[in-house]
């Protein structure tokens, strides 16, 4: 079996507590290529709208600065969550869609150096920026979910909850 790659990076695979706790509070963002891969894996075929409405949320995303110095907010899609904030795909402490998990889950983990994290995040941000400029399927999906008020709690709140849980478990 070949290893999954995206943007030239090989996926990570760690289920230690320091990595898996993120699944309970801040599920990772999807890359544009994740949409059809996850939809197909979950049996939705090409029905992206139904797949997204039943499985994703429109997060406020991240603000980045372009090469020209312009601040831009990149909208992100994240897995839907249960009422407690946990990723809907986390079952019995394991990812039920591990083989096709979102880029932010599959390619970023708690053991990477800041440099490696930045390289991988930047690759994702470039793909999101390109999709946004092309009015691609990713941004169209985000707009549809946003219109239907399918949104997670604010990222600052989710991140604070994660940090608190990590401190409580002695992971920081």
N, CA, C and O of each residue as an XYZ file, in Angstrom:
688
protein
N       0.841     -1.179      0.000
C       0.000      0.000      0.000
C       0.888      1.245      0.000
O       1.832      1.336      0.785
N       0.590      2.189     -0.868
C       1.391      3.403     -0.936
C       0.963      4.376      0.151
O      -0.193      4.412      0.571
N       1.931      5.157      0.587
C       1.631      6.164      1.597
C       0.918      7.346      0.967
O       1.230      7.747     -0.154
N      -0.023      7.888      1.681
C      -0.753      9.064      1.213
C       0.167     10.278      1.266
O       0.890     10.492      2.239
N       0.123     11.062      0.201
C       0.884     12.309      0.162
C      -0.036     13.441     -0.284
O      -1.029     13.225     -0.979
N       0.315     14.628      0.127
C      -0.420     15.835     -0.270
C       0.584     16.975     -0.263
O       1.327     17.148      0.703
N       0.607     17.744     -1.325
C       1.521     18.889     -1.458
C       2.978     18.461     -1.260
O       3.803     19.261     -0.819
N       3.295     17.210     -1.581
C       4.656     16.710     -1.445
C       5.007     16.198     -0.054
O       6.139     15.770      0.170
N       4.072     16.230      0.877
C       4.310     15.748      2.234
C       3.703     14.364      2.407
O       2.665     14.051      1.824
N       4.362     13.535      3.218
C       3.845     12.215      3.560
C       3.004     12.363      4.821
O       3.385     13.078      5.748
N       1.876     11.696      4.853
C       0.982     11.799      6.014
C       1.675     11.316      7.280
O       2.579     10.482      7.232
N       1.243     11.849      8.394
C       1.720     11.387      9.689
C       0.715     10.369     10.208
O      -0.399     10.273      9.693
N       1.100      9.624     11.208
C       0.170      8.665     11.786
C       0.570      8.449     13.237
O       1.456      7.650     13.542
N      -0.093      9.167     14.117
C       0.209      9.070     15.536
C      -1.101      9.103     16.302
O      -1.956      9.952     16.049
N      -1.253      8.192     17.223
C      -2.471      8.204     18.025
C      -2.166      8.418     19.505
O      -2.941      8.017     20.374
N      -1.024      9.057     19.781
C      -0.706      9.363     21.170
C      -1.700     10.399     21.697
O      -2.373     11.071     20.915
N      -1.788     10.521     22.977
C      -2.765     11.431     23.579
C      -2.507     12.877     23.191
O      -3.454     13.641     23.003
N      -1.254     13.264     23.068
C      -0.928     14.645     22.710
C      -1.463     14.994     21.322
O      -1.820     16.145     21.072
N      -1.522     14.037     20.439
C      -2.080     14.265     19.099
C      -3.599     14.093     19.091
O      -4.315     14.914     18.516
N      -4.089     13.035     19.722
C      -5.518     12.719     19.621
C      -6.420     13.679     20.387
O      -7.614     13.749     20.094
N      -5.893     14.414     21.351
C      -6.739     15.335     22.110
C      -7.296     16.441     21.210
O      -8.364     16.986     21.489
N      -6.587     16.772     20.143
C      -7.088     17.790     19.207
C      -8.406     17.357     18.576
O      -9.267     18.193     18.305
N      -8.567     16.068     18.342
C      -9.799     15.547     17.743
C     -11.016     15.826     18.624
O     -12.147     15.865     18.139
N     -10.778     16.017     19.901
C     -11.865     16.262     20.850
C     -12.252     17.735     20.938
O     -13.296     18.073     21.496
N     -11.404     18.618     20.383
C     -11.651     20.047     20.566
C     -11.506     20.882     19.293
O     -12.287     21.807     19.069
N     -10.521     20.568     18.465
C     -10.246     21.361     17.259
C      -9.921     20.420     16.099
O      -8.756     20.277     15.728
N     -10.945     19.773     15.521
C     -10.672     18.895     14.375
C      -9.964     19.661     13.253
O     -10.219     20.847     13.047
N      -9.090     18.983     12.542
C      -8.268     19.613     11.514
C      -9.033     20.055     10.280
O     -10.062     19.482      9.923
N      -8.506     21.083      9.642
C      -9.119     21.647      8.433
C      -8.899     20.752      7.221
O      -7.886     20.061      7.105
N      -9.870     20.785      6.331
C      -9.774     20.063      5.069
C      -9.000     20.883      4.054
O      -9.042     22.113      4.076
N      -8.301     20.207      3.173
C      -7.736     20.804      1.962
C      -8.777     20.607      0.858
O      -9.646     19.745      0.987
N      -8.707     21.378     -0.212
C      -9.678     21.200     -1.299
C      -9.774     19.758     -1.814
O     -10.869     19.287     -2.120
N      -8.658     19.063     -1.910
C      -8.672     17.687     -2.419
C      -9.353     16.707     -1.469
O      -9.714     15.603     -1.875
N      -9.531     17.101     -0.209
C     -10.198     16.220      0.748
C     -11.686     16.061      0.458
O     -12.264     15.013      0.749
N     -12.310     17.084     -0.110
C     -13.765     17.046     -0.326
C     -14.214     15.817     -1.116
O     -14.991     15.019     -0.591
N     -13.756     15.632     -2.353
C     -14.235     14.462     -3.106
C     -13.754     13.138     -2.517
O     -14.467     12.136     -2.577
N     -12.560     13.130     -1.953
C     -12.013     11.891     -1.368
C     -12.881     11.431     -0.193
O     -13.237     10.256     -0.102
N     -13.218     12.353      0.697
C     -14.033     11.998      1.860
C     -15.464     11.657      1.450
O     -16.051     10.707      1.969
N     -16.027     12.431      0.517
C     -17.402     12.175      0.060
C     -17.520     10.773     -0.530
O     -18.458     10.038     -0.220
N     -16.578     10.414     -1.368
C     -16.601      9.086     -1.993
C     -16.450      7.993     -0.929
O     -17.186      7.007     -0.937
N     -15.503      8.174     -0.027
C     -15.252      7.184      1.023
C     -16.495      6.949      1.885
O     -16.761      5.824      2.310
N     -17.245      8.008      2.137
C     -18.434      7.915      2.989
C     -19.705      7.559      2.218
O     -20.794      7.533      2.791
N     -19.566      7.284      0.912
C     -20.695      6.808      0.124
C     -21.575      7.878     -0.495
O     -22.695      7.585     -0.914
N     -21.093      9.115     -0.563
C     -21.882     10.194     -1.154
C     -21.615     10.371     -2.644
O     -22.324     11.124     -3.311
N     -20.616      9.695     -3.167
C     -20.284      9.854     -4.585
C     -19.988     11.298     -4.913
O     -19.140     11.925     -4.277
N     -20.687     11.833     -5.910
C     -20.480     13.221     -6.330
C     -21.423     14.207     -5.647
O     -21.407     15.394     -5.975
N     -22.240     13.746     -4.710
C     -23.203     14.623     -4.034
C     -22.501     15.399     -2.917
O     -22.665     15.114     -1.731
N     -21.719     16.385     -3.340
C     -20.899     17.160     -2.420
C     -21.743     17.970     -1.433
O     -21.365     18.112     -0.270
N     -22.876     18.499     -1.881
C     -23.700     19.341     -1.005
C     -24.237     18.541      0.179
O     -24.152     18.989      1.323
N     -24.785     17.368     -0.092
C     -25.315     16.543      0.998
C     -24.187     16.080      1.911
O     -24.307     16.133      3.135
N     -23.090     15.626      1.309
C     -21.931     15.222      2.111
C     -21.517     16.348      3.054
O     -21.336     16.124      4.251
N     -21.369     17.547      2.521
C     -20.898     18.675      3.326
C     -21.893     19.031      4.424
O     -21.503     19.221      5.576
N     -23.162     19.121      4.078
C     -24.170     19.512      5.080
C     -24.297     18.491      6.207
O     -24.660     18.846      7.328
N     -24.004     17.245      5.919
C     -24.129     16.203      6.944
C     -22.835     15.934      7.707
O     -22.854     15.259      8.735
N     -21.703     16.461      7.209
C     -20.423     16.075      7.802
C     -19.436     17.197      8.070
O     -18.417     16.964      8.720
N     -19.701     18.403      7.595
C     -18.719     19.481      7.716
C     -19.324     20.735      8.330
O     -20.543     20.884      8.420
N     -18.440     21.626      8.747
C     -18.829     22.939      9.252
C     -17.962     24.001      8.591
O     -16.822     23.738      8.209
N     -18.518     25.205      8.461
C     -17.806     26.347      7.869
C     -17.151     27.147      8.983
O     -17.809     27.945      9.651
N     -15.860     26.934      9.181
C     -15.108     27.647     10.216
C     -14.699     29.021      9.703
O     -14.573     29.234      8.497
N     -14.494     29.948     10.633
C     -14.089     31.294     10.209
C     -12.714     31.308      9.563
O     -12.359     32.275      8.890
N     -11.948     30.266      9.754
C     -10.677     30.153      9.061
C      -9.551     30.913      9.717
O      -9.545     31.164     10.922
N      -8.602     31.270      8.882
C      -7.372     31.876      9.372
C      -7.041     33.106      8.540
O      -7.285     33.137      7.334
N      -6.488     34.110      9.190
C      -6.045     35.291      8.452
C      -4.562     35.132      8.139
O      -3.754     34.849      9.024
N      -4.223     35.316      6.883
C      -2.835     35.220      6.434
C      -2.472     36.486      5.675
O      -3.342     37.263      5.282
N      -1.185     36.678      5.478
C      -0.696     37.809      4.698
C      -0.107     37.266      3.403
O       0.735     36.369      3.427
N      -0.548     37.806      2.283
C      -0.054     37.355      0.980
C       1.357     37.870      0.744
O       1.876     38.675      1.517
N       1.968     37.395     -0.335
C       3.305     37.853     -0.713
C       3.344     39.358     -0.938
O       4.393     39.988     -0.803
N       2.200     39.924     -1.279
C       2.113     41.371     -1.538
C       1.792     42.172     -0.278
O       1.613     43.388     -0.343
N       1.719     41.494      0.864
C       1.453     42.178      2.122
C      -0.013     42.412      2.422
O      -0.343     43.139      3.359
N      -0.898     41.812      1.644
C      -2.338     41.982      1.831
C      -2.866     40.939      2.827
O      -2.586     39.747      2.694
N      -3.628     41.397      3.819
C      -4.251     40.475      4.773
C      -5.485     39.850      4.125
O      -6.330     40.551      3.567
N      -5.574     38.537      4.207
C      -6.680     37.795      3.601
C      -7.169     36.753      4.603
O      -6.362     36.080      5.244
N      -8.479     36.619      4.739
C      -9.037     35.559      5.579
C      -9.360     34.362      4.691
O     -10.160     34.457      3.760
N      -8.729     33.246      4.995
C      -8.980     32.006      4.269
C     -10.018     31.203      5.036
O      -9.794     30.815      6.182
N     -11.124     30.963      4.414
C     -12.197     30.183      5.032
C     -11.785     28.720      5.066
O     -11.145     28.219      4.142
N     -12.155     28.052      6.128
C     -11.800     26.640      6.230
C     -13.027     25.784      6.518
O     -13.969     26.206      7.189
N     -12.980     24.590      5.998
C     -13.978     23.564      6.286
C     -13.370     22.606      7.297
O     -12.214     22.202      7.172
N     -14.157     22.252      8.293
C     -13.704     21.315      9.318
C     -14.776     20.245      9.507
O     -15.939     20.469      9.174
N     -14.394     19.089     10.036
C     -15.404     18.067     10.303
C     -16.460     18.577     11.279
O     -16.162     19.358     12.184
N     -17.678     18.131     11.086
C     -18.747     18.453     12.031
C     -18.378     17.882     13.392
O     -17.599     16.935     13.501
N     -18.951     18.479     14.420
C     -18.636     18.056     15.777
C     -19.902     17.649     16.523
O     -21.015     18.033     16.165
N     -19.696     16.876     17.549
C     -20.781     16.529     18.459
C     -21.001     17.715     19.393
O     -20.237     18.679     19.353
N     -22.018     17.659     20.220
C     -22.310     18.775     21.123
C     -21.138     19.117     22.031
O     -20.973     20.277     22.410
N     -20.326     18.135     22.385
C     -19.189     18.372     23.272
C     -17.957     18.909     22.537
O     -16.910     19.101     23.153
N     -18.070     19.151     21.237
C     -16.960     19.695     20.456
C     -16.084     18.657     19.790
O     -15.205     19.002     19.000
N     -16.307     17.401     20.094
C     -15.514     16.311     19.527
C     -15.852     16.088     18.061
O     -17.011     16.201     17.663
N     -14.850     15.774     17.265
C     -15.053     15.444     15.855
C     -16.043     14.289     15.734
O     -15.954     13.301     16.463
N     -16.979     14.427     14.811
C     -17.991     13.381     14.630
C     -17.397     12.057     14.166
O     -18.029     11.009     14.303
N     -16.186     12.101     13.619
C     -15.552     10.882     13.122
C     -14.696     10.181     14.178
O     -14.144      9.112     13.914
N     -14.580     10.765     15.363
C     -13.830     10.144     16.452
C     -14.751      9.161     17.168
O     -15.734      9.555     17.796
N     -14.419      7.886     17.062
C     -15.247      6.839     17.669
C     -14.368      5.936     18.522
O     -13.413      5.331     18.035
N     -14.703      5.859     19.786
C     -13.920      5.059     20.734
C     -12.448      5.458     20.715
O     -11.565      4.603     20.790
N     -12.192      6.753     20.614
C     -10.827      7.262     20.640
C     -10.042      7.072     19.357
O      -8.843      7.349     19.325
N     -10.684      6.610     18.305
C     -10.008      6.356     17.022
C     -10.743      7.074     15.904
O     -11.952      7.291     15.986
N     -10.018      7.438     14.864
C     -10.608      8.109     13.707
C     -11.268      7.067     12.798
O     -10.613      6.151     12.302
N     -12.566      7.228     12.593
C     -13.297      6.266     11.760
C     -13.051      6.469     10.267
O     -13.424      5.624      9.454
N     -12.421      7.593      9.904
C     -12.104      7.847      8.488
C     -10.600      8.063      8.307
O     -10.176      8.823      7.436
N      -9.807      7.396      9.126
C      -8.357      7.602      9.147
C      -7.731      7.616      7.747
O      -6.888      8.465      7.458
N      -8.127      6.703      6.898
C      -7.522      6.595      5.561
C      -7.731      7.845      4.716
O      -6.922      8.140      3.836
N      -8.815      8.587      4.975
C      -9.129      9.782      4.176
C      -9.300     11.018      5.061
O      -9.958     11.979      4.664
N      -8.718     10.996      6.243
C      -8.907     12.108      7.182
C      -8.423     13.427      6.577
O      -7.562     13.433      5.698
N      -8.982     14.546      7.054
C      -8.622     15.860      6.506
C      -7.124     16.152      6.597
O      -6.419     15.612      7.450
N      -6.661     17.009      5.705
C      -5.247     17.385      5.679
C      -4.761     17.806      7.063
O      -3.687     17.383      7.493
N      -5.531     18.627      7.760
C      -5.124     19.123      9.070
C      -4.997     18.041     10.125
O      -4.367     18.259     11.159
N      -5.579     16.894      9.883
C      -5.454     15.740     10.781
C      -4.352     14.809     10.291
O      -3.535     14.326     11.075
N      -4.341     14.567      9.000
C      -3.458     13.557      8.415
C      -2.016     14.018      8.238
O      -1.105     13.192      8.184
N      -1.801     15.316      8.147
C      -0.464     15.800      7.811
C       0.144     16.722      8.860
O       1.270     17.192      8.695
N      -0.586     16.979      9.927
C      -0.079     17.849     10.991
C      -0.281     17.123     12.309
O      -1.370     16.625     12.594
N       0.783     17.065     13.118
C       0.637     16.454     14.437
C       1.422     17.244     15.477
O       2.152     18.178     15.147
N       1.262     16.859     16.719
C       1.827     17.611     17.842
C       3.337     17.460     17.976
O       3.948     18.158     18.785
N       3.947     16.579     17.214
C       5.380     16.328     17.357
C       6.230     17.047     16.313
O       7.456     16.950     16.346
N       5.606     17.755     15.404
C       6.353     18.447     14.356
C       7.022     19.699     14.902
O       6.526     20.341     15.829
N       8.146     20.025     14.312
C       8.809     21.283     14.667
C       7.955     22.438     14.160
O       7.099     22.252     13.294
N       8.186     23.615     14.693
C       7.466     24.800     14.222
C       7.702     25.019     12.734
O       6.798     25.440     12.012
N       8.915     24.732     12.276
C       9.249     24.905     10.861
C       8.441     23.947      9.993
O       7.882     24.353      8.974
N       8.378     22.685     10.390
C       7.619     21.694      9.617
C       6.131     22.034      9.622
O       5.461     21.929      8.594
N       5.621     22.441     10.775
C       4.223     22.858     10.874
C       3.952     24.013      9.917
O       2.946     24.013      9.208
N       4.846     24.993      9.897
C       4.669     26.159      9.020
C       4.697     25.755      7.551
O       3.893     26.257      6.764
N       5.596     24.867      7.168
C       5.676     24.417      5.776
C       4.380     23.733      5.343
O       3.861     23.997      4.258
N       3.874     22.871      6.181
C       2.654     22.135      5.853
C       1.435     23.057      5.865
O       0.582     22.976      4.982
N       1.357     23.925      6.858
C       0.245     24.881      6.924
C       0.260     25.807      5.721
O      -0.784     26.073      5.125
N       1.439     26.300      5.363
C       1.545     27.198      4.208
C       1.085     26.521      2.924
O       0.451     27.156      2.080
N       1.399     25.237      2.769
C       0.947     24.509      1.578
C      -0.583     24.453      1.543
O      -1.195     24.639      0.492
N      -1.185     24.199      2.694
C      -2.648     24.195      2.779
C      -3.193     25.582      2.467
O      -4.148     25.713      1.702
N      -2.599     26.614      3.049
C      -3.081     27.981      2.834
C      -2.991     28.381      1.364
O      -3.875     29.067      0.852
N      -1.931     27.956      0.686
C      -1.811     28.261     -0.751
C      -2.948     27.606     -1.534
O      -3.528     28.221     -2.429
N      -3.261     26.366     -1.196
C      -4.356     25.666     -1.889
C      -5.697     26.342     -1.605
O      -6.528     26.467     -2.504
N      -5.912     26.776     -0.368
C      -7.155     27.469     -0.020
C      -7.239     28.814     -0.728
O      -8.307     29.209     -1.197
N      -6.121     29.511     -0.804
C      -6.069     30.813     -1.476
C      -6.380     30.654     -2.964
O      -7.148     31.431     -3.532
N      -5.779     29.647     -3.585
C      -6.028     29.403     -5.011
C      -7.496     29.056     -5.257
O      -8.096     29.540     -6.217
N      -8.072     28.222     -4.396
C      -9.482     27.854     -4.539
C     -10.375     29.080     -4.353
O     -11.348     29.259     -5.085
N     -10.046     29.915     -3.383
C     -10.831     31.125     -3.136
C     -10.800     32.042     -4.358
O     -11.837     32.556     -4.777
N      -9.630     32.243     -4.919
C      -9.504     33.120     -6.090
C     -10.215     32.564     -7.315
O     -10.679     33.321     -8.168
N     -10.300     31.243     -7.401
C     -10.974     30.603     -8.536
C     -12.465     30.391     -8.265
O     -13.183     29.873     -9.120
N     -12.932     30.789     -7.079
C     -14.308     30.489     -6.651
C     -14.587     28.997     -6.845
O     -15.600     28.596     -7.417
N     -13.646     28.198     -6.345
C     -13.709     26.752     -6.507
C     -14.720     26.072     -5.601
O     -15.451     26.720     -4.851
N     -14.742     24.761     -5.689
C     -15.714     23.945     -4.955
C     -15.586     24.109     -3.443
O     -16.589     24.079     -2.730
N     -14.371     24.281     -2.954
C     -14.151     24.421     -1.513
C     -14.841     25.668     -0.979
O     -15.607     25.593     -0.019
N     -14.571     26.816     -1.598
C     -15.168     28.065     -1.113
C     -16.678     28.073     -1.363
O     -17.431     28.642     -0.572
N     -17.122     27.456     -2.442
C     -18.568     27.346     -2.689
C     -19.237     26.503     -1.598
O     -20.330     26.824     -1.132
N     -18.568     25.435     -1.207
C     -19.089     24.580     -0.139
C     -19.130     25.351      1.174
O     -20.108     25.272      1.917
N     -18.062     26.098      1.457
C     -18.020     26.910      2.676
C     -19.190     27.893      2.697
O     -19.868     28.036      3.715
N     -19.423     28.564      1.578
C     -20.511     29.552      1.506
C     -21.872     28.896      1.728
O     -22.729     29.468      2.402
N     -22.078     27.707      1.171
C     -23.338     26.992      1.367
C     -23.536     26.634      2.840
O     -24.621     26.838      3.384
N     -22.511     26.109      3.481
C     -22.619     25.752      4.896
C     -22.845     26.995      5.753
O     -23.648     26.976      6.685
N     -22.146     28.052      5.437
C     -22.288     29.307      6.190
C     -23.718     29.831      6.074
O     -24.308     30.265      7.064
N     -24.271     29.788      4.863
C     -25.663     30.213      4.632
C     -26.649     29.388      5.455
O     -27.667     29.903      5.916
N     -26.342     28.121      5.632
C     -27.208     27.226      6.401
C     -26.856     27.237      7.897
O     -27.352     26.411      8.664
N     -26.010     28.163      8.293
C     -25.595     28.330      9.692
C     -24.963     27.062     10.266
O     -25.135     26.749     11.444
N     -24.238     26.346      9.427
C     -23.511     25.155      9.864
C     -22.079     25.575     10.159
O     -21.194     25.485      9.308
N     -21.877     26.039     11.397
C     -20.596     26.618     11.810
C     -20.196     26.072     13.179
O     -21.054     25.803     14.019
N     -18.912     25.912     13.398
C     -18.459     25.499     14.729
C     -18.406     26.710     15.661
O     -18.616     27.845     15.233
N     -18.128     26.456     16.916
C     -17.863     27.548     17.852
C     -16.658     28.329     17.321
O     -15.873     27.788     16.542
N     -16.500     29.576     17.725
C     -15.338     30.351     17.266
C     -14.026     29.620     17.558
O     -13.881     28.966     18.591
N     -13.087     29.741     16.641
C     -11.805     29.052     16.771
C     -11.098     29.427     18.070
O     -10.488     28.569     18.707
N     -11.170     30.685     18.467
C     -10.523     31.105     19.715
C     -11.087     30.322     20.904
O     -10.339     29.931     21.800
N     -12.387     30.097     20.913
C     -13.011     29.331     21.998
C     -12.583     27.868     21.949
O     -12.258     27.276     22.979
N     -12.583     27.290     20.754
C     -12.179     25.884     20.614
C     -10.722     25.698     21.021
O     -10.376     24.725     21.691
N      -9.871     26.638     20.611
C      -8.444     26.559     20.954
C      -8.228     26.703     22.454
O      -7.398     26.003     23.033
N      -8.972     27.608     23.086
C      -8.852     27.793     24.537
C      -9.276     26.527     25.277
O      -8.652     26.142     26.266
N     -10.333     25.885     24.799
C     -10.796     24.642     25.410
C      -9.739     23.552     25.254
O      -9.489     22.789     26.187
N      -9.123     23.478     24.082
C      -8.049     22.507     23.851
C      -6.880     22.765     24.795
O      -6.377     21.836     25.428
N      -6.448     24.009     24.892
C      -5.319     24.348     25.766
C      -5.630     23.977     27.217
O      -4.779     23.436     27.923
N      -6.839     24.270     27.648
C      -7.251     23.944     29.013
C      -7.222     22.430     29.243
O      -6.724     21.965     30.268
N      -7.751     21.674     28.297
C      -7.755     20.211     28.413
C      -6.330     19.664     28.424
O      -6.027     18.731     29.168
N      -5.464     20.235     27.611
C      -4.071     19.781     27.571
C      -3.363     20.074     28.893
O      -2.600     19.246     29.389
N      -3.618     21.251     29.463
C      -3.030     21.581     30.769
C      -3.548     20.612     31.835
O      -2.786     20.113     32.663
N      -4.843     20.361     31.800
C      -5.475     19.469     32.775
C      -4.869     18.062     32.727
O      -4.743     17.397     33.755
N      -4.501     17.622     31.532
C      -3.920     16.281     31.378
C      -2.395     16.287     31.430
O      -1.766     15.247     31.233
N      -1.796     17.451     31.693
C      -0.341     17.541     31.787
C       0.369     17.381     30.458
O       1.505     16.909     30.414
N      -0.286     17.770     29.378
C       0.292     17.612     28.039
C       1.024     18.859     27.563
O       1.649     18.840     26.502
N       0.956     19.928     28.321
C       1.673     21.166     27.958
C       2.850     21.377     28.876
O       3.575     22.361     28.733
